[in-house]
Amino acid sequence: MTALVIAEHDHATVKPATLNTVTAALACGGDVHVLVAGANAAEAGKAAAQIAGVAKVIVADSAGANAAEAGKAAAQIAGVAKVIVADSPSLAENLAENVAAQVLAIASNYSHILFPSTANGKNVAPRVAAKLDVAQISDITKVDSPDTFERPIYAGNAIATVQSSDATKVITVRTTGFDAAVATGGSAAVETAEGVADSGKSSFVGREVTKSERPELTAAKIIVSGGRALGSAEKFQEVMAPLADKLNAGLGASRAAVDAGYAPNDWQVGQTGKIVAPQLYIAAGISGAIQHLAGMKDSKVIVAINKDEEAPIFSVADYGLVADLFTAVPELVTTL
């Protein structure tokens, strides 16, 4: 029984979501292999080879040169057993059709295929499951046994236990449900797999990337979020940004604040936004609608600031302050 983790990466480094997914894969039992599919992905393959617990990383490379370098580097890492890298121009932009084809090219070797439950993972996994004619098991938070998993339903108000009899389990992993695997100290061997040809079903047009000095929400250890009570985009920046800067925190927002135009869409925390579980989550002016709570209630410590003492956010908060955020937040910044 062998599990395959589809690495989330930027063609140079492995993203943190991959580490959590490796932990889930280890819980399934057996060896864990990692597929790094991309263009010029040698560095990502090298990083994946160092993840503790990974037996093998697969690097698919149509040219071979980059994979050779990755293999050479991985072979020098103490304790490395095996790594898999796919490097092809068709994988440069992580188009779902091409990545799915790359996964399917080696899928027959695996009992479990796991993706991080990110935008990319949720884009590719259903295609793989459909082609394999199996049911996808989505957003798991716990592995009870190799064929039994737990996943939240009804916005996290209930936990479903799902047992699968499919020969190949295609799984997306809610990364906040699993601790991150150790990023270094492993000893995986590196192999190359032939990169797939372009499917021709989609083409890359362009990408607009938001650049920020602050940590990315899903990787931030501290998150400061604001709600609709802030009243305007100007007030959102004026009140919340100094606190985020003081704490070197990611800046988030409720769906209501995003819908009102106070914050950009990629700041949204919640069931229809980003699922986060930082060490510290500070919610200011957020009432605590179930949509928002589903995205942050697994945070280690939750601090809520709201002038309504009946606000649902206080039901999940470790610390609650009933106060006007326009007074409390600046005072907190001054104290810090």
C-alpha positions in Angstrom: 0.0 0.0 0.0 1.6 3.3 -1.2 0.2 6.8 -1.0 1.0 9.6 -3.5 0.9 13.2 -2.5 0.6 15.8 -5.2 2.9 18.6 -4.1 1.8 22.2 -4.0 4.8 24.3 -5.1 6.0 27.4 -7.0 8.5 25.5 -9.2 11.2 26.3 -6.7 10.0 25.6 -3.2 7.4 23.3 -1.7 4.4 25.1 -0.1 3.5 24.4 3.5 0.2 22.8 2.5 2.2 19.9 1.1 3.7 19.2 4.5 0.3 18.8 6.1 -0.8 16.5 3.3 2.2 14.3 3.8 1.2 13.9 7.5 -2.3 12.7 6.3 -0.7 10.3 3.8 1.6 8.8 6.5 -1.5 8.2 8.6 -2.9 6.0 5.7 0.0 3.6 6.3 2.6 2.3 3.9 5.2 4.4 2.0 4.6 8.0 0.9 5.7 9.2 -2.5 5.5 12.8 -3.7 4.8 14.0 -7.2 6.3 17.4 -8.1 4.8 18.3 -11.5 5.9 21.6 -13.0 8.5 23.4 -15.1 12.0 23.8 -13.9 10.9 22.1 -10.8 14.3 20.7 -9.7 14.5 22.9 -6.6 11.0 21.9 -5.5 11.9 18.2 -6.0 15.0 18.8 -3.9 12.9 20.3 -1.1 10.3 17.6 -1.2 13.1 15.0 -0.9 13.9 16.4 2.5 10.4 16.1 4.0 10.6 13.7 6.9 8.6 10.5 6.3 8.6 10.7 2.5 9.9 7.5 0.9 9.9 8.7 -2.6 9.5 11.9 -4.6 8.5 11.7 -8.3 9.8 14.4 -10.6 8.4 14.2 -14.2 10.7 15.8 -16.6 10.3 15.8 -20.4 13.9 17.0 -20.9 15.6 15.2 -18.1 18.2 17.9 -17.2 16.5 19.4 -14.3 15.5 16.1 -12.8 19.1 14.9 -13.1 20.2 17.9 -11.0 17.4 17.3 -8.5 18.4 13.6 -8.2 22.0 14.5 -7.7 21.1 16.9 -4.9 18.7 14.5 -3.3 21.3 11.7 -3.4 23.6 13.8 -1.1 21.0 14.2 1.6 21.7 11.9 4.5 19.2 9.1 4.8 17.4 9.8 1.5 15.7 6.7 0.2 13.7 7.8 -2.9 12.1 11.0 -4.6 9.5 11.4 -8.0 9.7 15.0 -10.4 7.6 15.8 -13.6 9.1 18.8 -15.5 7.5 19.8 -18.7 6.5 23.1 -20.4 2.9 21.8 -20.4 3.0 21.9 -16.5 4.5 25.4 -16.3 1.2 27.1 -15.3 -0.3 24.2 -13.3 -3.3 23.9 -15.7 -5.6 21.4 -14.1 -6.1 19.3 -17.3 -2.4 18.8 -17.7 -1.6 18.1 -14.0 -4.5 15.6 -13.9 -3.0 13.8 -16.9 0.4 13.7 -15.2 -1.2 12.2 -12.0 -3.2 9.6 -14.1 0.0 8.5 -15.9 1.3 7.0 -12.6 -1.9 6.6 -10.7 -2.1 2.8 -11.1 0.9 2.4 -8.7 -0.9 3.9 -5.7 -3.7 3.0 -3.3 -4.2 6.6 -2.1 -3.7 9.8 -4.0 -3.8 12.9 -1.8 -4.1 16.6 -2.7 -4.0 19.6 -0.4 -7.5 21.1 -0.2 -6.4 24.3 -1.9 -7.7 26.0 -5.0 -5.2 24.0 -7.1 -5.9 20.7 -5.3 -9.6 21.1 -5.6 -9.2 21.9 -9.3 -7.3 18.7 -10.1 -8.6 16.1 -7.8 -12.1 15.8 -9.2 -10.7 15.2 -12.7 -8.4 12.4 -11.4 -11.3 10.8 -9.5 -13.6 11.0 -12.5 -11.1 9.4 -14.9 -10.4 6.6 -12.3 -14.2 6.2 -11.9 -13.9 6.5 -8.1 -15.6 8.7 -5.5 -13.5 11.6 -4.3 -13.2 11.9 -0.5 -13.1 15.7 0.1 -11.6 17.8 2.8 -10.6 15.1 5.3 -9.5 16.1 8.8 -8.6 12.7 10.2 -7.6 9.3 9.0 -9.2 6.6 11.1 -7.8 3.7 9.0 -6.6 3.2 5.5 -10.1 3.1 4.1 -12.0 5.3 6.7 -11.8 9.1 7.0 -13.5 11.9 8.8 -14.6 15.2 7.2 -16.7 18.1 8.3 -20.1 18.7 6.8 -22.8 21.4 7.4 -20.1 24.1 7.7 -18.3 22.1 10.4 -21.4 21.6 12.6 -21.1 17.8 12.1 -18.4 15.3 11.3 -19.0 12.6 8.8 -17.1 9.3 8.9 -16.6 8.0 5.4 -15.5 4.5 4.4 -14.4 3.8 0.9 -14.1 0.5 -0.9 -12.6 2.0 -4.0 -9.3 0.4 -5.1 -7.8 3.9 -5.3 -8.8 6.6 -2.8 -8.6 10.1 -4.2 -8.5 12.5 -1.3 -8.3 16.2 -0.6 -6.9 17.1 2.8 -8.0 20.0 4.9 -4.5 21.1 5.9 -5.6 22.7 9.2 -6.6 19.2 10.4 -3.0 17.8 10.3 0.3 18.9 11.7 3.0 19.8 9.2 5.6 17.2 8.5 9.2 18.2 9.3 10.5 19.9 6.2 14.1 18.7 6.5 15.9 15.6 7.7 14.2 13.1 5.4 16.0 10.9 2.8 13.9 10.3 -0.2 15.4 9.1 -3.5 14.7 11.1 -6.7 13.3 9.6 -9.9 12.1 11.2 -13.1 8.9 10.6 -14.9 8.2 11.7 -18.4 6.3 14.9 -18.6 2.9 14.7 -20.3 2.1 16.6 -23.5 -0.2 19.6 -23.5 -3.8 18.4 -23.5 -4.9 21.3 -25.7 -8.1 21.7 -23.6 -7.1 25.0 -22.0 -4.4 27.6 -22.4 -2.8 30.1 -20.0 -3.8 33.7 -20.6 -2.5 35.6 -17.7 -2.2 35.9 -13.9 -2.7 38.8 -11.6 -0.8 38.2 -8.4 -1.4 40.3 -5.3 1.9 41.2 -3.7 2.0 41.8 0.1 4.7 42.3 2.7 2.5 40.4 5.1 2.4 36.6 5.5 0.0 34.7 3.3 -3.2 33.8 5.2 -3.0 30.0 5.0 0.7 30.1 6.3 0.5 32.9 8.8 1.0 32.1 12.5 -1.0 35.2 13.5 -4.1 36.6 11.7 -5.9 39.8 12.3 -9.4 40.0 10.7 -11.9 42.8 10.4 -15.6 42.7 9.8 -18.4 44.9 8.3 -18.5 47.0 11.5 -15.4 48.8 10.3 -17.7 50.7 7.9 -15.3 51.5 5.0 -12.1 50.4 3.2 -10.4 53.4 4.6 -11.3 52.6 8.2 -10.3 49.0 7.6 -6.8 50.0 6.7 -6.6 52.7 9.3 -7.7 50.5 12.2 -6.6 46.9 11.3 -3.3 47.4 9.4 -1.3 48.9 12.3 -2.3 45.9 14.5 -1.3 43.5 11.8 2.0 45.3 11.3 2.7 45.2 15.0 2.2 41.5 15.2 3.7 40.7 11.8 0.3 39.1 11.1 -1.7 38.2 8.0 -4.7 40.4 7.4 -8.1 38.8 6.9 -11.7 39.8 6.6 -15.2 38.4 6.9 -17.3 37.7 3.9 -19.5 40.7 4.8 -16.5 43.0 4.8 -15.3 41.6 1.4 -18.8 41.9 -0.1 -19.0 45.5 1.1 -15.7 46.3 -0.7 -13.7 47.0 2.5 -11.1 44.3 1.7 -10.0 42.3 -1.4 -11.4 38.8 -2.0 -8.2 37.0 -1.3 -8.4 38.2 2.4 -11.7 36.4 3.0 -11.6 33.9 5.8 -14.5 31.4 5.9 -16.3 28.5 4.3 -16.3 30.2 0.9 -12.9 31.9 1.5 -9.7 30.5 3.1 -9.6 27.9 5.9 -7.1 28.9 8.5 -5.8 27.7 11.8 -3.1 30.1 13.1 -1.6 30.1 16.5 -3.5 33.4 17.2 -6.6 34.7 15.5 -7.9 38.2 16.4 -11.4 39.0 15.1 -12.5 42.6 15.4 -16.0 43.7 14.5 -16.9 40.2 13.3 -20.3 38.9 14.5 -19.4 35.3 13.9 -21.7 34.0 11.2 -21.4 30.2 10.7 -19.8 30.9 7.3 -16.9 32.7 9.0 -16.6 30.3 12.0 -16.2 27.4 9.6 -13.0 28.9 8.3 -11.2 29.8 11.6 -12.6 27.9 14.6 -9.6 25.5 14.6 -7.3 28.4 15.4 -5.2 27.6 18.6 -6.2 30.9 20.4 -9.1 33.1 19.3 -9.5 36.7 20.5 -12.8 38.5 19.7 -13.5 42.2 20.0 -17.1 43.2 19.5 -19.4 45.6 21.2 -22.3 43.2 21.0 -21.9 40.8 23.9 -24.4 38.3 22.3 -22.3 38.0 19.1 -21.8 34.3 18.1 -18.1 34.9 17.8 -17.8 34.8 21.6 -19.0 31.2 21.6 -15.7 30.0 20.0 -13.4 32.7 21.5 -10.8 31.9 24.1 -10.7 35.6 25.0 -13.5 38.1 24.4 -13.6 41.8 24.8 -16.9 43.6 24.7 -15.9 47.0 23.5 -15.9 49.4 20.5 -13.2 48.2 18.1 -12.4 51.8 17.1 -11.3 52.4 20.7 -10.0 48.9 21.7 -7.8 48.1 18.6 -5.8 51.4 18.7 -5.3 51.0 22.4 -4.1 47.4 21.8 -1.6 48.7 19.2 -0.4 51.4 21.6 0.1 48.8 24.4 2.0 46.4 22.1 
